[in-house]
């Protein structure tokens, strides 16, 4: 049997809250859209907005990973690890 850990239950709660938030945001957006024209202008704006949001949410972790990569290449984290290793050896 799988045992539920605190991290697992916390993750499930966060995922459920995010899903509820996304559904509510979609409902609110469609509720305020009002009447739509048949020329597809509203749908094209929604399409571009949707992909803009996706790109934005993908850029944020990319920037974080890029920063960590630069930090590792410059050796900014090595000094702390070396001093901890020396303390353990002594």
N, CA, C and O atoms as a GROMACS GRO file, in nm:
protein
  360
    1UNK      N    1   0.082  -0.117   0.000
    1UNK     CA    2   0.000   0.000   0.000
    1UNK      C    3   0.088   0.125   0.000
    1UNK      O    4   0.193   0.127   0.065
    2UNK      N    5   0.046   0.228  -0.072
    2UNK     CA    6   0.121   0.353  -0.074
    2UNK      C    7   0.084   0.438   0.046
    2UNK      O    8  -0.033   0.457   0.077
    3UNK      N    9   0.186   0.487   0.113
    3UNK     CA   10   0.161   0.573   0.228
    3UNK      C   11   0.164   0.717   0.183
    3UNK      O   12   0.248   0.756   0.102
    4UNK      N   13   0.074   0.795   0.235
    4UNK     CA   14   0.066   0.936   0.200
    4UNK      C   15   0.166   1.015   0.284
    4UNK      O   16   0.162   1.011   0.407
    5UNK      N   17   0.254   1.086   0.216
    5UNK     CA   18   0.350   1.170   0.287
    5UNK      C   19   0.298   1.312   0.293
    5UNK      O   20   0.206   1.350   0.221
    6UNK      N   21   0.358   1.390   0.381
    6UNK     CA   22   0.316   1.530   0.395
    6UNK      C   23   0.340   1.606   0.265
    6UNK      O   24   0.257   1.689   0.226
    7UNK      N   25   0.452   1.580   0.198
    7UNK     CA   26   0.483   1.646   0.072
    7UNK      C   27   0.381   1.608  -0.035
    7UNK      O   28   0.337   1.693  -0.112
    8UNK      N   29   0.345   1.481  -0.039
    8UNK     CA   30   0.248   1.435  -0.138
    8UNK      C   31   0.112   1.498  -0.120
    8UNK      O   32   0.049   1.538  -0.218
    9UNK      N   33   0.066   1.509   0.005
    9UNK     CA   34  -0.065   1.569   0.028
    9UNK      C   35  -0.060   1.719   0.002
    9UNK      O   36  -0.158   1.777  -0.047
   10UNK      N   37   0.051   1.784   0.034
   10UNK     CA   38   0.065   1.926   0.007
   10UNK      C   39   0.064   1.952  -0.144
   10UNK      O   40   0.001   2.046  -0.191
   11UNK      N   41   0.133   1.868  -0.218
   11UNK     CA   42   0.137   1.883  -0.364
   11UNK      C   43  -0.002   1.864  -0.423
   11UNK      O   44  -0.042   1.939  -0.512
   12UNK      N   45  -0.075   1.767  -0.375
   12UNK     CA   46  -0.210   1.743  -0.426
   12UNK      C   47  -0.300   1.862  -0.397
   12UNK      O   48  -0.381   1.901  -0.481
   13UNK      N   49  -0.286   1.921  -0.279
   13UNK     CA   50  -0.368   2.037  -0.245
   13UNK      C   51  -0.336   2.155  -0.337
   13UNK      O   52  -0.426   2.224  -0.384
   14UNK      N   53  -0.207   2.177  -0.361
   14UNK     CA   54  -0.166   2.288  -0.447
   14UNK      C   55  -0.218   2.267  -0.589
   14UNK      O   56  -0.268   2.361  -0.651
   15UNK      N   57  -0.206   2.146  -0.640
   15UNK     CA   58  -0.255   2.116  -0.775
   15UNK      C   59  -0.406   2.135  -0.783
   15UNK      O   60  -0.455   2.192  -0.880
   16UNK      N   61  -0.478   2.089  -0.685
   16UNK     CA   62  -0.624   2.105  -0.685
   16UNK      C   63  -0.663   2.253  -0.680
   16UNK      O   64  -0.754   2.295  -0.750
   17UNK      N   65  -0.595   2.331  -0.598
   17UNK     CA   66  -0.625   2.474  -0.589
   17UNK      C   67  -0.594   2.543  -0.722
   17UNK      O   68  -0.670   2.630  -0.766
   18UNK      N   69  -0.483   2.505  -0.786
   18UNK     CA   70  -0.449   2.565  -0.914
   18UNK      C   71  -0.552   2.530  -1.021
   18UNK      O   72  -0.588   2.615  -1.102
   19UNK      N   73  -0.599   2.406  -1.022
   19UNK     CA   74  -0.699   2.365  -1.121
   19UNK      C   75  -0.830   2.440  -1.099
   19UNK      O   76  -0.892   2.485  -1.195
   20UNK      N   77  -0.870   2.454  -0.975
   20UNK     CA   78  -0.993   2.529  -0.945
   20UNK      C   79  -0.977   2.674  -0.987
   20UNK      O   80  -1.069   2.733  -1.044
   21UNK      N   81  -0.862   2.732  -0.960
   21UNK     CA   82  -0.837   2.870  -0.999
   21UNK      C   83  -0.840   2.890  -1.150
   21UNK      O   84  -0.894   2.989  -1.199
   22UNK      N   85  -0.783   2.795  -1.225
   22UNK     CA   86  -0.784   2.805  -1.370
   22UNK      C   87  -0.925   2.792  -1.426
   22UNK      O   88  -0.962   2.864  -1.520
   23UNK      N   89  -1.004   2.702  -1.371
   23UNK     CA   90  -1.142   2.686  -1.416
   23UNK      C   91  -1.222   2.812  -1.386
   23UNK      O   92  -1.297   2.859  -1.471
   24UNK      N   93  -1.206   2.867  -1.267
   24UNK     CA   94  -1.277   2.990  -1.232
   24UNK      C   95  -1.234   3.106  -1.320
   24UNK      O   96  -1.317   3.188  -1.360
   25UNK      N   97  -1.106   3.115  -1.350
   25UNK     CA   98  -1.058   3.222  -1.438
   25UNK      C   99  -1.120   3.209  -1.577
   25UNK      O  100  -1.159   3.309  -1.637
   26UNK      N  101  -1.129   3.087  -1.628
   26UNK     CA  102  -1.193   3.065  -1.758
   26UNK      C  103  -1.340   3.101  -1.758
   26UNK      O  104  -1.390   3.161  -1.853
   27UNK      N  105  -1.408   3.065  -1.650
   27UNK     CA  106  -1.550   3.098  -1.639
   27UNK      C  107  -1.570   3.249  -1.635
   27UNK      O  108  -1.660   3.302  -1.700
   28UNK      N  109  -1.486   3.317  -1.560
   28UNK     CA  110  -1.497   3.464  -1.549
   28UNK      C  111  -1.470   3.530  -1.684
   28UNK      O  112  -1.540   3.623  -1.723
   29UNK      N  113  -1.368   3.483  -1.755
   29UNK     CA  114  -1.335   3.541  -1.885
   29UNK      C  115  -1.451   3.525  -1.982
   29UNK      O  116  -1.489   3.620  -2.049
   30UNK      N  117  -1.508   3.405  -1.990
   30UNK     CA  118  -1.618   3.382  -2.083
   30UNK      C  119  -1.746   3.452  -2.038
   30UNK      O  120  -1.830   3.487  -2.121
   31UNK      N  121  -1.762   3.474  -1.909
   31UNK     CA  122  -1.881   3.544  -1.860
   31UNK      C  123  -1.877   3.692  -1.899
   31UNK      O  124  -1.981   3.750  -1.929
   32UNK      N  125  -1.760   3.753  -1.899
   32UNK     CA  126  -1.749   3.894  -1.931
   32UNK      C  127  -1.730   3.921  -2.080
   32UNK      O  128  -1.724   4.037  -2.121
   33UNK      N  129  -1.721   3.816  -2.161
   33UNK     CA  130  -1.702   3.838  -2.304
   33UNK      C  131  -1.826   3.899  -2.369
   33UNK      O  132  -1.814   3.977  -2.463
   34UNK      N  133  -1.942   3.866  -2.321
   34UNK     CA  134  -2.064   3.920  -2.380
   34UNK      C  135  -2.090   3.859  -2.516
   34UNK      O  136  -2.048   3.746  -2.544
   35UNK      N  137  -2.158   3.933  -2.599
   35UNK     CA  138  -2.187   3.885  -2.734
   35UNK      C  139  -2.061   3.887  -2.818
   35UNK      O  140  -1.979   3.978  -2.809
   36UNK      N  141  -2.046   3.785  -2.899
   36UNK     CA  142  -1.930   3.777  -2.986
   36UNK      C  143  -1.972   3.799  -3.130
   36UNK      O  144  -2.082   3.762  -3.170
   37UNK      N  145  -1.884   3.858  -3.206
   37UNK     CA  146  -1.909   3.877  -3.348
   37UNK      C  147  -1.879   3.747  -3.421
   37UNK      O  148  -1.810   3.660  -3.368
   38UNK      N  149  -1.929   3.735  -3.539
   38UNK     CA  150  -1.907   3.614  -3.617
   38UNK      C  151  -1.778   3.621  -3.697
   38UNK      O  152  -1.742   3.524  -3.764
   39UNK      N  153  -1.706   3.733  -3.691
   39UNK     CA  154  -1.583   3.743  -3.769
   39UNK      C  155  -1.464   3.676  -3.702
   39UNK      O  156  -1.358   3.665  -3.764
   40UNK      N  157  -1.477   3.633  -3.579
   40UNK     CA  158  -1.370   3.560  -3.511
   40UNK      C  159  -1.266   3.649  -3.446
   40UNK      O  160  -1.160   3.601  -3.407
   41UNK      N  161  -1.294   3.776  -3.435
   41UNK     CA  162  -1.198   3.869  -3.375
   41UNK      C  163  -1.172   3.835  -3.228
   41UNK      O  164  -1.058   3.840  -3.182
   42UNK      N  165  -1.278   3.802  -3.154
   42UNK     CA  166  -1.262   3.770  -3.012
   42UNK      C  167  -1.184   3.640  -2.994
   42UNK      O  168  -1.098   3.630  -2.906
   43UNK      N  169  -1.213   3.541  -3.078
   43UNK     CA  170  -1.142   3.413  -3.064
   43UNK      C  171  -0.994   3.428  -3.099
   43UNK      O  172  -0.909   3.363  -3.038
   44UNK      N  173  -0.963   3.510  -3.196
   44UNK     CA  174  -0.822   3.530  -3.228
   44UNK      C  175  -0.749   3.600  -3.114
   44UNK      O  176  -0.634   3.567  -3.085
   45UNK      N  177  -0.815   3.695  -3.048
   45UNK     CA  178  -0.753   3.760  -2.932
   45UNK      C  179  -0.736   3.662  -2.817
   45UNK      O  180  -0.633   3.662  -2.750
   46UNK      N  181  -0.836   3.576  -2.793
   46UNK     CA  182  -0.824   3.475  -2.688
   46UNK      C  183  -0.712   3.376  -2.720
   46UNK      O  184  -0.637   3.336  -2.631
   47UNK      N  185  -0.700   3.338  -2.847
   47UNK     CA  186  -0.595   3.246  -2.889
   47UNK      C  187  -0.457   3.306  -2.863
   47UNK      O  188  -0.370   3.239  -2.807
   48UNK      N  189  -0.437   3.430  -2.904
   48UNK     CA  190  -0.308   3.495  -2.883
   48UNK      C  191  -0.279   3.518  -2.735
   48UNK      O  192  -0.166   3.504  -2.690
   49UNK      N  193  -0.382   3.554  -2.659
   49UNK     CA  194  -0.365   3.573  -2.515
   49UNK      C  195  -0.327   3.442  -2.446
   49UNK      O  196  -0.239   3.440  -2.360
   50UNK      N  197  -0.394   3.334  -2.485
   50UNK     CA  198  -0.366   3.202  -2.427
   50UNK      C  199  -0.221   3.163  -2.450
   50UNK      O  200  -0.153   3.120  -2.356
   51UNK      N  201  -0.172   3.177  -2.572
   51UNK     CA  202  -0.034   3.140  -2.599
   51UNK      C  203   0.064   3.239  -2.538
   51UNK      O  204   0.176   3.202  -2.504
   52UNK      N  205   0.023   3.365  -2.522
   52UNK     CA  206   0.108   3.460  -2.450
   52UNK      C  207   0.126   3.420  -2.305
   52UNK      O  208   0.235   3.432  -2.250
   53UNK      N  209   0.018   3.371  -2.243
   53UNK     CA  210   0.026   3.325  -2.104
   53UNK      C  211   0.116   3.202  -2.094
   53UNK      O  212   0.196   3.190  -2.002
   54UNK      N  213   0.103   3.110  -2.189
   54UNK     CA  214   0.187   2.989  -2.189
   54UNK      C  215   0.334   3.028  -2.201
   54UNK      O  216   0.418   2.976  -2.126
   55UNK      N  217   0.365   3.117  -2.293
   55UNK     CA  218   0.504   3.159  -2.311
   55UNK      C  219   0.556   3.227  -2.185
   55UNK      O  220   0.671   3.205  -2.145
   56UNK      N  221   0.474   3.310  -2.123
   56UNK     CA  222   0.516   3.378  -2.000
   56UNK      C  223   0.547   3.279  -1.890
   56UNK      O  224   0.649   3.291  -1.822
   57UNK      N  225   0.461   3.180  -1.873
   57UNK     CA  226   0.485   3.081  -1.768
   57UNK      C  227   0.602   2.990  -1.799
   57UNK      O  228   0.659   2.930  -1.708
   58UNK      N  229   0.641   2.978  -1.924
   58UNK     CA  230   0.758   2.898  -1.958
   58UNK      C  231   0.887   2.979  -1.948
   58UNK      O  232   0.994   2.922  -1.925
   59UNK      N  233   0.878   3.110  -1.964
   59UNK     CA  234   0.997   3.194  -1.955
   59UNK      C  235   1.048   3.203  -1.811
   59UNK      O  236   1.169   3.205  -1.789
   60UNK      N  237   0.957   3.209  -1.715
   60UNK     CA  238   0.996   3.226  -1.574
   60UNK      C  239   1.087   3.112  -1.527
   60UNK      O  240   1.195   3.141  -1.475
   61UNK      N  241   1.049   2.983  -1.543
   61UNK     CA  242   1.142   2.877  -1.501
   61UNK      C  243   1.269   2.875  -1.586
   61UNK      O  244   1.376   2.838  -1.538
   62UNK      N  245   1.258   2.915  -1.713
   62UNK     CA  246   1.377   2.921  -1.798
   62UNK      C  247   1.478   3.021  -1.747
   62UNK      O  248   1.599   2.994  -1.748
   63UNK      N  249   1.431   3.136  -1.703
   63UNK     CA  250   1.520   3.239  -1.649
   63UNK      C  251   1.585   3.190  -1.520
   63UNK      O  252   1.703   3.213  -1.496
   64UNK      N  253   1.507   3.122  -1.437
   64UNK     CA  254   1.562   3.068  -1.312
   64UNK      C  255   1.671   2.965  -1.341
   64UNK      O  256   1.778   2.968  -1.280
   65UNK      N  257   1.644   2.874  -1.434
   65UNK     CA  258   1.743   2.772  -1.470
   65UNK      C  259   1.868   2.836  -1.533
   65UNK      O  260   1.979   2.791  -1.507
   66UNK      N  261   1.849   2.939  -1.614
   66UNK     CA  262   1.962   3.008  -1.674
   66UNK      C  263   2.049   3.072  -1.566
   66UNK      O  264   2.172   3.066  -1.573
   67UNK      N  265   1.986   3.133  -1.466
   67UNK     CA  266   2.060   3.193  -1.356
   67UNK      C  267   2.140   3.091  -1.277
   67UNK      O  268   2.254   3.116  -1.240
   68UNK      N  269   2.079   2.976  -1.251
   68UNK     CA  270   2.149   2.869  -1.179
   68UNK      C  271   2.266   2.816  -1.261
   68UNK      O  272   2.372   2.785  -1.207
   69UNK      N  273   2.246   2.806  -1.393
   69UNK     CA  274   2.353   2.758  -1.480
   69UNK      C  275   2.471   2.855  -1.479
   69UNK      O  276   2.586   2.813  -1.470
   70UNK      N  277   2.442   2.984  -1.488
   70UNK     CA  278   2.549   3.085  -1.485
   70UNK      C  279   2.619   3.083  -1.350
   70UNK      O  280   2.742   3.094  -1.344
   71UNK      N  281   2.543   3.068  -1.243
   71UNK     CA  282   2.602   3.061  -1.109
   71UNK      C  283   2.695   2.941  -1.098
   71UNK      O  284   2.803   2.952  -1.040
   72UNK      N  285   2.655   2.827  -1.153
   72UNK     CA  286   2.740   2.709  -1.149
   72UNK      C  287   2.865   2.724  -1.233
   72UNK      O  288   2.972   2.676  -1.195
   73UNK      N  289   2.852   2.790  -1.348
   73UNK     CA  290   2.967   2.808  -1.436
   73UNK      C  291   3.068   2.906  -1.376
   73UNK      O  292   3.188   2.890  -1.394
   74UNK      N  293   3.020   3.007  -1.307
   74UNK     CA  294   3.109   3.106  -1.247
   74UNK      C  295   3.168   3.058  -1.115
   74UNK      O  296   3.263   3.118  -1.064
   75UNK      N  297   3.116   2.951  -1.060
   75UNK     CA  298   3.171   2.895  -0.938
   75UNK      C  299   3.129   2.969  -0.813
   75UNK      O  300   3.199   2.965  -0.712
   76UNK      N  301   3.016   3.037  -0.817
   76UNK     CA  302   2.973   3.113  -0.700
   76UNK      C  303   2.930   3.021  -0.585
   76UNK      O  304   2.937   3.062  -0.470
   77UNK      N  305   2.886   2.902  -0.614
   77UNK     CA  306   2.843   2.811  -0.509
   77UNK      C  307   2.950   2.717  -0.460
   77UNK      O  308   2.930   2.645  -0.363
   78UNK      N  309   3.066   2.716  -0.526
   78UNK     CA  310   3.172   2.621  -0.492
   78UNK      C  311   3.240   2.654  -0.360
   78UNK      O  312   3.276   2.564  -0.285
   79UNK      N  313   3.258   2.780  -0.330
   79UNK     CA  314   3.330   2.819  -0.209
   79UNK      C  315   3.257   2.770  -0.084
   79UNK      O  316   3.319   2.726   0.012
   80UNK      N  317   3.126   2.779  -0.086
   80UNK     CA  318   3.049   2.732   0.028
   80UNK      C  319   3.062   2.581   0.044
   80UNK      O  320   3.074   2.530   0.156
   81UNK      N  321   3.059   2.510  -0.067
   81UNK     CA  322   3.071   2.364  -0.061
   81UNK      C  323   3.211   2.323  -0.016
   81UNK      O  324   3.225   2.225   0.059
   82UNK      N  325   3.314   2.396  -0.060
   82UNK     CA  326   3.450   2.363  -0.021
   82UNK      C  327   3.472   2.386   0.127
   82UNK      O  328   3.537   2.306   0.193
   83UNK      N  329   3.418   2.495   0.181
   83UNK     CA  330   3.436   2.522   0.324
   83UNK      C  331   3.363   2.420   0.408
   83UNK      O  332   3.411   2.382   0.515
   84UNK      N  333   3.247   2.375   0.364
   84UNK     CA  334   3.172   2.271   0.437
   84UNK      C  335   3.248   2.139   0.432
   84UNK      O  336   3.250   2.065   0.530
   85UNK      N  337   3.311   2.109   0.316
   85UNK     CA  338   3.387   1.985   0.304
   85UNK      C  339   3.509   1.986   0.396
   85UNK      O  340   3.544   1.884   0.454
   86UNK      N  341   3.573   2.102   0.409
   86UNK     CA  342   3.689   2.113   0.497
   86UNK      C  343   3.646   2.096   0.643
   86UNK      O  344   3.718   2.033   0.720
   87UNK      N  345   3.532   2.150   0.680
   87UNK     CA  346   3.482   2.135   0.816
   87UNK      C  347   3.451   1.990   0.848
   87UNK      O  348   3.476   1.944   0.960
   88UNK      N  349   3.397   1.915   0.750
   88UNK     CA  350   3.364   1.775   0.772
   88UNK      C  351   3.490   1.693   0.788
   88UNK      O  352   3.493   1.601   0.869
   89UNK      N  353   3.595   1.723   0.711
   89UNK     CA  354   3.720   1.648   0.716
   89UNK      C  355   3.789   1.670   0.850
   89UNK      O  356   3.846   1.576   0.905
   90UNK      N  357   3.786   1.790   0.903
   90UNK     CA  358   3.854   1.820   1.029
   90UNK      C  359   3.776   1.761   1.139
   90UNK      O  360   3.814   1.773   1.256
   0.00000   0.00000   0.00000
